[in-house]
Amino acid sequence: MQTSTNAGAIEAQVKGSLDETERQLKSVNQAGLTREAKDHLNTAMSHVRAAREALGYKNFVYAKELADKARNGELTLEEMS
C-alpha cells in the first residue's frame, strides 16, 4: 500500500524525469532527422503527454512506465543522430 508520502515522492520523481526528457526532446533539431528518427521523436513526445495525463489522475505506476518509455525514446534518438 502506498502512503501519501511515498506517492508524493513518486510523483515528484516522475515529474522531474518528464521535465528533463521533454526538455531534451524539444531541443532536438527536427530538420536534420530521418523519417524514422522523427517517428521516434513523436512517439517519445506522445509518451510524455500520456504520462502527464496519468499523473493528473494520480496513476503513478502508469505515469512512471510512460516516462520510462519516453526516456528510452530520447536515448534512441541520441543513438540515431
Secondary structure, DSSP 8 states (H G I E B T S, - for coil): ---HHHHHHHHHHHHHHHHHHHHHHHTS-GGG--HHHHHHHHHHHHHHHHHHHHHHTT-HHHHHHHHHHHHHHHHHHHHH-
